Amino acid sequence: MLLGSLGILHLILLLLINIVPLEEL
């Protein structure tokens, strides 16, 4: 269950990075 939660959080982080590139921050 912990690994599943981490996987979901990782996917969310990837989506946020794709939406708002780190270069623009």
C-alpha positions in Angstrom: 0.0 0.0 0.0 2.9 2.4 0.8 4.5 1.7 -2.6 1.2 2.4 -4.3 0.8 5.7 -2.5 4.4 6.7 -3.4 3.7 5.7 -7.0 0.6 7.9 -7.2 2.5 10.8 -5.6 5.3 10.3 -8.1 2.9 10.4 -11.0 1.3 13.6 -9.6 4.7 15.2 -9.3 5.6 14.3 -12.9 2.3 15.8 -14.1 3.0 19.0 -12.2 6.5 19.2 -13.7 5.1 18.7 -17.2 2.5 21.4 -16.7 4.9 23.9 -15.1 8.4 23.4 -16.3 11.1 23.9 -13.6 12.8 26.5 -16.0 9.8 28.8 -15.6 9.9 28.8 -11.8 
